[in-house]
Each structure stands twice: as C-alpha cells, then as structure tokens.
Amino acid sequence: MRCVAPGPLVATFTTANPRRSARRTQGNLPLRTIQGSLSARRVERKAPLLASMHRIATGALAGLGISMLGLSALTIHWQNQWSRSYAQLEASKALEHRLQESAALLEHHHLGAVRGPSQLVPTSSEKLIHLPQPQTSPRPSRAPLFAGLHLRQVPSGY
C-alpha cells in the first residue's frame, strides 16, 4: 500500500456570476448585513410587541406633527383677525376723539352766539312752575303663573 501524504486542503467557492462576487468584495456585504438586521419584517417576527410600539410611536409623532401644523395655521389666522380688530379699534378711537372735538367746537360757537349773560333770563323760586304728580293707573291682575314673581315698577325718566 502506498501512503500518500495529504496536501493542504483548500476550499473554493465557485459562483455562477463573477460580477456578484466582485460586488461583495467591494463593500456591499456590510450594507446587506445592516439592511437585513434592521428589516421591519424580521423585527416584527422576533419582537411583535416592539414592532407594534414602534408603529404606535410613529403614528403619534405623525399626528402631533399634523396637529402642530394645524395649530400654527390657526394661530396665524387668529393673530391676523386680532390685528384687524385692533386697527378698527384705533380707527374708532380716532373718530370718537374727532367727534368730541367737533361737539366742543359747536358748544363754544353757540355759547359765543349768546353774546353775554344779558340775554339769559334769571330765575327765582316765584317763577318756578310746579306740576302735579301723574296719576298712576291701578295694576292689572297677574295670571296665577306670574303671581310668584316680584316685579318692581321702573321709575319714570329712566
């Protein structure tokens, strides 16, 4: 028998596509590893509770973002309305001031037209006219429904 010394064992992998093996050696292997480890399907299979919590957090963040956009739009709208109302208030204050000035000017003009106190009639207690108090009509009877209500009469002149 003849004994043959074993030589070094070399394992070679043959691929059908040499371009594919060249791509792996160029650095795509780490990207595939990362993509495979962070796969949503794989996480869902391994930890369904964690995946559902991730979906809930994503939905909550999306909802908060949309609500913040809505509130920002409403804030801008309300600020615009407030500035318009404030401008109208300032305009009405200016008109009120002009009205008071006009009334004061008219009053001054009418007082100047009287030409002194000689045209005014002095009064005395003898020249006062006293009018009798008006007769009050008897109160109409109230319906039983309104009997419990205490209505007071409003004084005349108010």
SETORTI-194730 format. One record per residue: x, y, z of N, C-alpha, C in turn; residue in three letters; residue number from 1; chain. Coordinates in steps of 0.05 Angstrom, whole numbers, plus 5000, padded with zeros to 4 digits. Layout:
# SETORTI-194730
{pt {X; Y; Z}; {X; Y; Z}; {X; Y; Z}; "ALA"; NUM; "A"};
...
***
This chain:
# SETORTI-194730
{pt {5016; 4977; 5000}; {5000; 5000; 5000}; {5018; 5024; 5000}; "MET"; 1; "A"};
{pt {5008; 5040; 4987}; {5022; 5065; 4983}; {5008; 5086; 4999}; "ARG"; 2; "A"};
{pt {5021; 5101; 5015}; {5010; 5122; 5031}; {5016; 5149; 5019}; "CYS"; 3; "A"};
{pt {4997; 5163; 5014}; {5000; 5190; 5002}; {4997; 5211; 5024}; "VAL"; 4; "A"};
{pt {5016; 5228; 5026}; {5014; 5249; 5046}; {4993; 5269; 5038}; "ALA"; 5; "A"};
{pt {4977; 5275; 5056}; {4955; 5294; 5050}; {4966; 5322; 5045}; "PRO"; 6; "A"};
{pt {4957; 5335; 5026}; {4965; 5362; 5019}; {4946; 5382; 5033}; "GLY"; 7; "A"};
{pt {4952; 5407; 5030}; {4935; 5427; 5043}; {4907; 5426; 5030}; "PRO"; 8; "A"};
{pt {4888; 5428; 5048}; {4860; 5429; 5038}; {4852; 5457; 5032}; "LEU"; 9; "A"};
{pt {4843; 5462; 5009}; {4835; 5489; 5001}; {4806; 5487; 4992}; "VAL"; 10; "A"};
{pt {4789; 5504; 5004}; {4762; 5504; 4996}; {4757; 5527; 4977}; "ALA"; 11; "A"};
{pt {4746; 5523; 4956}; {4739; 5544; 4938}; {4710; 5545; 4933}; "THR"; 12; "A"};
{pt {4700; 5569; 4931}; {4671; 5573; 4925}; {4669; 5582; 4896}; "PHE"; 13; "A"};
{pt {4654; 5569; 4882}; {4650; 5577; 4855}; {4623; 5590; 4853}; "THR"; 14; "A"};
{pt {4622; 5612; 4840}; {4596; 5626; 4836}; {4590; 5626; 4806}; "THR"; 15; "A"};
{pt {4565; 5627; 4801}; {4557; 5627; 4773}; {4562; 5654; 4761}; "ALA"; 16; "A"};
{pt {4561; 5675; 4777}; {4565; 5702; 4767}; {4589; 5715; 4780}; "ASN"; 17; "A"};
{pt {4610; 5719; 4765}; {4635; 5730; 4778}; {4631; 5760; 4786}; "PRO"; 18; "A"};
{pt {4612; 5774; 4773}; {4607; 5802; 4780}; {4596; 5805; 4808}; "ARG"; 19; "A"};
{pt {4579; 5785; 4815}; {4567; 5786; 4841}; {4587; 5782; 4863}; "ARG"; 20; "A"};
{pt {4606; 5764; 4859}; {4626; 5760; 4879}; {4644; 5785; 4881}; "SER"; 21; "A"};
{pt {4648; 5798; 4859}; {4665; 5823; 4859}; {4651; 5845; 4874}; "ALA"; 22; "A"};
{pt {4625; 5846; 4872}; {4609; 5866; 4887}; {4611; 5861; 4917}; "ARG"; 23; "A"};
{pt {4610; 5837; 4925}; {4612; 5831; 4953}; {4639; 5839; 4964}; "ARG"; 24; "A"};
{pt {4659; 5835; 4950}; {4685; 5842; 4960}; {4689; 5872; 4959}; "THR"; 25; "A"};
{pt {4673; 5887; 4944}; {4677; 5916; 4943}; {4663; 5931; 4966}; "GLN"; 26; "A"};
{pt {4649; 5918; 4983}; {4638; 5932; 5006}; {4608; 5931; 5009}; "GLY"; 27; "A"};
{pt {4594; 5917; 4993}; {4565; 5915; 4995}; {4557; 5895; 5017}; "ASN"; 28; "A"};
{pt {4575; 5879; 5026}; {4568; 5860; 5047}; {4560; 5873; 5073}; "LEU"; 29; "A"};
{pt {4573; 5894; 5082}; {4563; 5907; 5107}; {4536; 5920; 5103}; "PRO"; 30; "A"};
{pt {4530; 5931; 5080}; {4504; 5943; 5076}; {4482; 5922; 5076}; "LEU"; 31; "A"};
{pt {4488; 5899; 5066}; {4468; 5878; 5066}; {4463; 5868; 5095}; "ARG"; 32; "A"};
{pt {4484; 5868; 5110}; {4482; 5860; 5138}; {4465; 5879; 5154}; "THR"; 33; "A"};
{pt {4470; 5905; 5149}; {4454; 5925; 5163}; {4425; 5925; 5154}; "ILE"; 34; "A"};
{pt {4421; 5922; 5128}; {4394; 5922; 5118}; {4379; 5897; 5128}; "GLN"; 35; "A"};
{pt {4392; 5876; 5130}; {4379; 5852; 5139}; {4373; 5853; 5169}; "GLY"; 36; "A"};
{pt {4390; 5865; 5185}; {4385; 5865; 5214}; {4364; 5885; 5222}; "SER"; 37; "A"};
{pt {4360; 5906; 5206}; {4340; 5926; 5213}; {4315; 5923; 5197}; "LEU"; 38; "A"};
{pt {4311; 5900; 5186}; {4287; 5895; 5170}; {4262; 5895; 5187}; "SER"; 39; "A"};
{pt {4242; 5909; 5178}; {4217; 5911; 5194}; {4203; 5884; 5197}; "ALA"; 40; "A"};
{pt {4205; 5867; 5176}; {4192; 5841; 5178}; {4207; 5823; 5198}; "ARG"; 41; "A"};
{pt {4233; 5825; 5198}; {4248; 5809; 5217}; {4243; 5818; 5246}; "ARG"; 42; "A"};
{pt {4242; 5844; 5250}; {4236; 5854; 5277}; {4208; 5846; 5285}; "VAL"; 43; "A"};
{pt {4190; 5847; 5267}; {4162; 5840; 5273}; {4160; 5810; 5280}; "GLU"; 44; "A"};
{pt {4176; 5794; 5267}; {4175; 5766; 5274}; {4188; 5760; 5301}; "ARG"; 45; "A"};
{pt {4210; 5774; 5306}; {4225; 5769; 5331}; {4211; 5782; 5355}; "LYS"; 46; "A"};
{pt {4202; 5807; 5352}; {4190; 5821; 5375}; {4165; 5836; 5365}; "ALA"; 47; "A"};
{pt {4143; 5822; 5365}; {4118; 5835; 5355}; {4109; 5859; 5373}; "PRO"; 48; "A"};
{pt {4114; 5857; 5399}; {4107; 5879; 5417}; {4123; 5904; 5411}; "LEU"; 49; "A"};
{pt {4149; 5901; 5406}; {4166; 5923; 5400}; {4158; 5936; 5373}; "LEU"; 50; "A"};
{pt {4151; 5919; 5354}; {4142; 5930; 5328}; {4116; 5945; 5330}; "ALA"; 51; "A"};
{pt {4098; 5935; 5346}; {4072; 5949; 5349}; {4077; 5976; 5364}; "SER"; 52; "A"};
{pt {4094; 5975; 5384}; {4100; 6001; 5398}; {4114; 6020; 5379}; "MET"; 53; "A"};
{pt {4130; 6011; 5361}; {4143; 6028; 5342}; {4122; 6041; 5323}; "HIS"; 54; "A"};
{pt {4103; 6025; 5315}; {4081; 6036; 5298}; {4065; 6056; 5313}; "ARG"; 55; "A"};
{pt {4059; 6051; 5338}; {4043; 6070; 5354}; {4059; 6096; 5357}; "ILE"; 56; "A"};
{pt {4085; 6094; 5363}; {4101; 6118; 5366}; {4103; 6134; 5340}; "ALA"; 57; "A"};
{pt {4105; 6120; 5318}; {4106; 6133; 5292}; {4080; 6147; 5286}; "THR"; 58; "A"};
{pt {4058; 6134; 5291}; {4031; 6146; 5287}; {4027; 6170; 5305}; "GLY"; 59; "A"};
{pt {4036; 6168; 5330}; {4033; 6190; 5349}; {4049; 6214; 5340}; "ALA"; 60; "A"};
{pt {4074; 6209; 5331}; {4091; 6231; 5322}; {4079; 6244; 5297}; "LEU"; 61; "A"};
{pt {4069; 6228; 5279}; {4056; 6239; 5254}; {4031; 6256; 5262}; "ALA"; 62; "A"};
{pt {4015; 6245; 5281}; {3992; 6260; 5290}; {3999; 6286; 5303}; "GLY"; 63; "A"};
{pt {4020; 6286; 5320}; {4029; 6310; 5333}; {4039; 6330; 5313}; "LEU"; 64; "A"};
{pt {4053; 6321; 5293}; {4063; 6339; 5272}; {4041; 6352; 5257}; "GLY"; 65; "A"};
{pt {4021; 6337; 5250}; {3998; 6348; 5235}; {3982; 6368; 5253}; "ILE"; 66; "A"};
{pt {3979; 6360; 5279}; {3964; 6379; 5297}; {3980; 6404; 5301}; "SER"; 67; "A"};
{pt {4006; 6403; 5302}; {4023; 6427; 5305}; {4020; 6445; 5281}; "MET"; 68; "A"};
{pt {4019; 6433; 5257}; {4015; 6449; 5233}; {3988; 6462; 5234}; "LEU"; 69; "A"};
{pt {3967; 6448; 5242}; {3940; 6459; 5244}; {3939; 6482; 5264}; "GLY"; 70; "A"};
{pt {3951; 6477; 5288}; {3951; 6499; 5308}; {3967; 6523; 5299}; "LEU"; 71; "A"};
{pt {3988; 6519; 5285}; {4004; 6541; 5274}; {3987; 6557; 5254}; "SER"; 72; "A"};
{pt {3973; 6543; 5237}; {3955; 6557; 5218}; {3933; 6573; 5232}; "ALA"; 73; "A"};
{pt {3921; 6561; 5253}; {3900; 6575; 5268}; {3912; 6599; 5283}; "LEU"; 74; "A"};
{pt {3936; 6596; 5294}; {3948; 6618; 5308}; {3953; 6642; 5289}; "THR"; 75; "A"};
{pt {3963; 6636; 5266}; {3968; 6658; 5246}; {3942; 6671; 5238}; "ILE"; 76; "A"};
{pt {3921; 6654; 5234}; {3894; 6665; 5227}; {3884; 6683; 5249}; "HIS"; 77; "A"};
{pt {3885; 6673; 5274}; {3874; 6689; 5297}; {3890; 6714; 5301}; "TRP"; 78; "A"};
{pt {3916; 6713; 5297}; {3933; 6737; 5300}; {3926; 6758; 5279}; "GLN"; 79; "A"};
{pt {3920; 6749; 5255}; {3912; 6767; 5234}; {3885; 6780; 5241}; "ASN"; 80; "A"};
{pt {3866; 6764; 5251}; {3840; 6774; 5259}; {3843; 6795; 5282}; "GLN"; 81; "A"};
{pt {3861; 6789; 5301}; {3865; 6807; 5323}; {3877; 6833; 5314}; "TRP"; 82; "A"};
{pt {3896; 6832; 5295}; {3908; 6857; 5285}; {3888; 6874; 5270}; "SER"; 83; "A"};
{pt {3870; 6861; 5255}; {3849; 6876; 5241}; {3830; 6889; 5261}; "ARG"; 84; "A"};
{pt {3822; 6874; 5282}; {3804; 6885; 5302}; {3817; 6908; 5317}; "SER"; 85; "A"};
{pt {3843; 6906; 5322}; {3858; 6927; 5336}; {3859; 6952; 5319}; "TYR"; 86; "A"};
{pt {3863; 6948; 5293}; {3864; 6971; 5274}; {3837; 6985; 5274}; "ALA"; 87; "A"};
{pt {3815; 6969; 5274}; {3788; 6981; 5275}; {3783; 6996; 5301}; "GLN"; 88; "A"};
{pt {3793; 6985; 5323}; {3791; 6998; 5349}; {3805; 7025; 5349}; "LEU"; 89; "A"};
{pt {3829; 7025; 5338}; {3845; 7050; 5337}; {3830; 7070; 5319}; "GLU"; 90; "A"};
{pt {3818; 7062; 5297}; {3804; 7080; 5280}; {3779; 7091; 5294}; "ALA"; 91; "A"};
{pt {3765; 7074; 5309}; {3741; 7083; 5323}; {3749; 7103; 5346}; "SER"; 92; "A"};
{pt {3772; 7098; 5359}; {3781; 7117; 5379}; {3787; 7144; 5367}; "LYS"; 93; "A"};
{pt {3800; 7144; 5343}; {3806; 7169; 5329}; {3780; 7184; 5322}; "ALA"; 94; "A"};
{pt {3760; 7169; 5312}; {3735; 7181; 5305}; {3720; 7192; 5329}; "LEU"; 95; "A"};
{pt {3722; 7178; 5352}; {3709; 7187; 5376}; {3722; 7213; 5385}; "GLU"; 96; "A"};
{pt {3748; 7214; 5384}; {3763; 7239; 5391}; {3755; 7262; 5373}; "HIS"; 97; "A"};
{pt {3753; 7257; 5347}; {3745; 7279; 5329}; {3716; 7287; 5335}; "ARG"; 98; "A"};
{pt {3698; 7268; 5342}; {3671; 7275; 5349}; {3669; 7293; 5374}; "LEU"; 99; "A"};
{pt {3685; 7286; 5394}; {3686; 7302; 5418}; {3696; 7330; 5412}; "GLN"; 100; "A"};
{pt {3717; 7332; 5395}; {3727; 7358; 5388}; {3706; 7374; 5373}; "GLU"; 101; "A"};
{pt {3691; 7362; 5355}; {3670; 7376; 5340}; {3648; 7385; 5359}; "SER"; 102; "A"};
{pt {3640; 7369; 5378}; {3619; 7376; 5397}; {3629; 7400; 5414}; "ALA"; 103; "A"};
{pt {3654; 7399; 5422}; {3664; 7422; 5438}; {3665; 7447; 5422}; "ALA"; 104; "A"};
{pt {3672; 7445; 5396}; {3674; 7468; 5379}; {3646; 7480; 5374}; "LEU"; 105; "A"};
{pt {3626; 7463; 5370}; {3598; 7472; 5367}; {3588; 7485; 5392}; "LEU"; 106; "A"};
{pt {3594; 7473; 5415}; {3585; 7485; 5441}; {3598; 7512; 5445}; "GLU"; 107; "A"};
{pt {3623; 7515; 5438}; {3637; 7540; 5441}; {3624; 7561; 5422}; "HIS"; 108; "A"};
{pt {3617; 7553; 5398}; {3605; 7571; 5379}; {3578; 7581; 5388}; "HIS"; 109; "A"};
{pt {3561; 7563; 5399}; {3535; 7570; 5409}; {3536; 7588; 5434}; "HIS"; 110; "A"};
{pt {3555; 7583; 5451}; {3559; 7600; 5474}; {3569; 7628; 5466}; "LEU"; 111; "A"};
{pt {3585; 7629; 5445}; {3594; 7655; 5435}; {3572; 7670; 5421}; "GLY"; 112; "A"};
{pt {3552; 7656; 5410}; {3530; 7669; 5396}; {3510; 7682; 5415}; "ALA"; 113; "A"};
{pt {3510; 7674; 5441}; {3491; 7686; 5460}; {3499; 7714; 5466}; "VAL"; 114; "A"};
{pt {3524; 7722; 5464}; {3534; 7749; 5468}; {3530; 7759; 5497}; "ARG"; 115; "A"};
{pt {3537; 7743; 5514}; {3537; 7752; 5542}; {3513; 7743; 5558}; "GLY"; 116; "A"};
{pt {3514; 7746; 5584}; {3493; 7736; 5602}; {3468; 7755; 5602}; "PRO"; 117; "A"};
{pt {3468; 7777; 5588}; {3445; 7795; 5588}; {3421; 7782; 5574}; "SER"; 118; "A"};
{pt {3426; 7764; 5556}; {3404; 7751; 5542}; {3392; 7727; 5557}; "GLN"; 119; "A"};
{pt {3406; 7718; 5578}; {3395; 7697; 5594}; {3375; 7708; 5614}; "LEU"; 120; "A"};
{pt {3355; 7693; 5620}; {3334; 7701; 5639}; {3340; 7691; 5667}; "VAL"; 121; "A"};
{pt {3342; 7709; 5686}; {3348; 7699; 5713}; {3322; 7686; 5725}; "PRO"; 122; "A"};
{pt {3326; 7666; 5741}; {3303; 7652; 5753}; {3302; 7657; 5783}; "THR"; 123; "A"};
{pt {3278; 7654; 5793}; {3274; 7656; 5822}; {3254; 7634; 5829}; "SER"; 124; "A"};
{pt {3250; 7631; 5855}; {3232; 7610; 5864}; {3203; 7617; 5857}; "SER"; 125; "A"};
{pt {3196; 7643; 5854}; {3169; 7650; 5847}; {3162; 7643; 5818}; "GLU"; 126; "A"};
{pt {3182; 7642; 5801}; {3177; 7637; 5773}; {3177; 7606; 5766}; "LYS"; 127; "A"};
{pt {3182; 7590; 5785}; {3181; 7561; 5781}; {3153; 7551; 5778}; "LEU"; 128; "A"};
{pt {3149; 7532; 5760}; {3122; 7521; 5756}; {3123; 7493; 5768}; "ILE"; 129; "A"};
{pt {3104; 7487; 5785}; {3102; 7461; 5797}; {3079; 7445; 5784}; "HIS"; 130; "A"};
{pt {3086; 7422; 5774}; {3066; 7405; 5761}; {3057; 7384; 5780}; "LEU"; 131; "A"};
{pt {3031; 7376; 5778}; {3021; 7355; 5797}; {3033; 7328; 5789}; "PRO"; 132; "A"};
{pt {3035; 7311; 5808}; {3045; 7284; 5804}; {3026; 7269; 5786}; "GLN"; 133; "A"};
{pt {3036; 7254; 5766}; {3018; 7240; 5748}; {3003; 7218; 5763}; "PRO"; 134; "A"};
{pt {2979; 7213; 5753}; {2962; 7192; 5765}; {2973; 7165; 5757}; "GLN"; 135; "A"};
{pt {2974; 7147; 5775}; {2983; 7120; 5768}; {2958; 7103; 5764}; "THR"; 136; "A"};
{pt {2959; 7088; 5744}; {2936; 7070; 5738}; {2938; 7045; 5756}; "SER"; 137; "A"};
{pt {2916; 7034; 5764}; {2917; 7010; 5780}; {2931; 6988; 5765}; "PRO"; 138; "A"};
{pt {2945; 6972; 5781}; {2959; 6950; 5768}; {2940; 6928; 5759}; "ARG"; 139; "A"};
{pt {2945; 6918; 5735}; {2928; 6896; 5725}; {2934; 6871; 5741}; "PRO"; 140; "A"};
{pt {2914; 6855; 5744}; {2918; 6830; 5759}; {2935; 6811; 5743}; "SER"; 141; "A"};
{pt {2953; 6797; 5757}; {2971; 6779; 5744}; {2959; 6751; 5742}; "ARG"; 142; "A"};
{pt {2968; 6737; 5722}; {2959; 6709; 5719}; {2971; 6693; 5742}; "ALA"; 143; "A"};
{pt {2959; 6671; 5750}; {2970; 6655; 5772}; {2998; 6645; 5767}; "PRO"; 144; "A"};
{pt {3005; 6643; 5742}; {3032; 6634; 5735}; {3053; 6654; 5744}; "LEU"; 145; "A"};
{pt {3046; 6680; 5741}; {3065; 6701; 5747}; {3061; 6712; 5775}; "PHE"; 146; "A"};
{pt {3044; 6700; 5791}; {3039; 6711; 5818}; {3064; 6708; 5836}; "ALA"; 147; "A"};
{pt {3080; 6689; 5831}; {3104; 6685; 5848}; {3127; 6704; 5841}; "GLY"; 148; "A"};
{pt {3125; 6717; 5818}; {3146; 6736; 5810}; {3142; 6763; 5823}; "LEU"; 149; "A"};
{pt {3163; 6775; 5834}; {3161; 6801; 5845}; {3173; 6821; 5826}; "HIS"; 150; "A"};
{pt {3155; 6834; 5811}; {3163; 6854; 5792}; {3161; 6882; 5804}; "LEU"; 151; "A"};
{pt {3182; 6897; 5802}; {3180; 6924; 5812}; {3178; 6944; 5789}; "ARG"; 152; "A"};
{pt {3164; 6965; 5794}; {3159; 6984; 5773}; {3183; 7001; 5769}; "GLN"; 153; "A"};
{pt {3190; 7006; 5744}; {3213; 7022; 5738}; {3205; 7051; 5740}; "VAL"; 154; "A"};
{pt {3220; 7068; 5755}; {3213; 7096; 5758}; {3213; 7110; 5731}; "PRO"; 155; "A"};
{pt {3195; 7129; 5728}; {3194; 7143; 5702}; {3219; 7161; 5699}; "SER"; 156; "A"};
{pt {3227; 7164; 5675}; {3250; 7180; 5670}; {3276; 7164; 5666}; "GLY"; 157; "A"};
{pt {3273; 7138; 5671}; {3297; 7121; 5668}; {3294; 7103; 5645}; "TYR"; 158; "A"};
***
